Each structure stands twice: as structure tokens, then as C-alpha cells.
Amino acid sequence: MKLLALLLTLAASPLVASAAPPDEQTTRLAKDRNCTFCHAFQPARAELGAVPPAPAFSDIAKRYRGQPGAEDKLVAVVMRGSNPKDRHWAGKVSAAQMPPNPARISEADARQLIRWILR
């Protein structure tokens, strides 16, 4: 019973639910590649009322961390864009899809950012 309580506490912990704090290199990479034009590091406060164009990095971490193949899937989305018919962020973001980004970011840099989000 104590183990179950500990596991539930850890599952509700903000450390589990959000992306790792950005270091200087990650912040610079995300900004230099224009990722932060649409994505924030943390979600905007609900009382501000605006729907963001894309999910915050911490929301992406919450949704995908621990899923098999998540890194490769997210790198593919960054590089090739997302399918506008796959609206799993519908109602939470204003953009219908993520555009392809091979001109803005290399696959190696995309993988570095995705690894940071998922750790």
C-alpha cells in the first residue's frame, strides 16, 4: 500500500509531468531554430485566455515521455511536419499542423531538442 502511495505521488509530481529545465544550449538552439515562435517552454497560464499556436515543450513531455518510439516519432514530426487530420492537440492549440522544418533545423539538432523534451 505504501508503494502504491509513493508511485501515485511520483506520478503526480511536476518533475514527471514537465520537460527538464532548459539549459543555455537548449534554450539557444530552440530560439535559433525558431521553435519558440510557436512553442513555449512551459504552458501559458489559463487565465491569460489565449490559445497558443503549438503545445509547450512541457506538454509534449507529459504526453510522450516513456512511450516506445516517441523520440523517432517526434523527430519525424519536426522534420516532415504533422498531419492536419491527426489533431491530437485540437482545442488546446490554434495551429492545425506543424509545418516541415528541414530548412530550419537539422535532424541532429531536432533529435537533441526532442531528447531534452523527453528526459
N, C-alpha and C positions, 0 to 999 in steps of 0.2 A: 504494500500500500504506500509506504514511504517512497519507494522507487517511482511509482506512478505519479505521485505528487511532484516529485523532483522533475520528472520528464515533462509534465504539464507546465511547470514553472519555466523550464528552459525553453519549451516551445513557444511560450508567450513572451519571452524575453526580446527586447528590441535588438539585441545583437543577432538573433536568429532571423529577424524579420527585415533587416535593412542591409544595404550594401556596406562594405567596410568603409571607414572614414577615408576620404580621398587623400592621398599624399600629394606632394608638389608635382611629381612627374605625371601622375594620373590626371590631376586637375589640368595641367598644361596640355597634355595630349587630348583630353576631351574638348578643351576650349579651342586648341589649334585646329582640330579636325571638324569644328563647328557642331559637335554633338550637343553642346549646351545651348544651341539655338532652339532646340525643341525639348531636350531632356534636362531636368534638374537633378541635382544630387539627392535631394530629399523632396517629398511631395509638398506642394503648396498647402498652406493652411486652408481648411474648408471654408472658413468664414470670409475668405477673400472672394469666393464665389466664381472665379474664372476657371474654366476647364482648360487644363494645359494641352498643348499640341501633342505631347507624347508622354508616356509614363516616366516617372522619376526612376533613376537608377535603383533606388531602394525598393521601389515597387516591382521592378524587374527581378531583383534578387529574391524578393518574397515569393514571387510566382514560380521562378525557375530553379532556384537553388536546390540541389540534391536530386534533380531529375536526370535520369540517364540520357546522355546525348545533348543536354541543354547547351553546353558550350558550342558544339558544332552547329546546332540549330540556330543559335543567336548570331554567331559569326556569319552564317549564310544570310540571315535577315539583314544584317548590316551591309553586307557586300551586294546582295541581289535585290534587296527591298522585301517588303512584305506583301502578301496577297490581300487586296482590298476586300475580298469575300470572307477572309478569316479575321473577323472583327472581334477578337477576344478582349480587346480593350474598349469596345463600344460603350459609350455612355460615360467613360472615365477620361477619355482624351478627345480632342477635337479633330485631329488628323485622321483621315480614312486609312492611310497606309504610310509605311516608311519607304522613302524612295531609295533606289540603289545608290550606293556610295563609293564605288571603286575609284572614282576620280578624286575623292576627298581623303580616303583612308586606305592604307594597305591592309591586306589580310592579317599580317603580323601585328599591326597596331590594333586592329579590330579585336583580334584574339586577346591581346594584352588587356584591353578595356573590359572585355567580357569576362576574362578570368578574375579581374579585380571585382567586378559586379557580383560574381557568383561565389567569391570566397567568404 
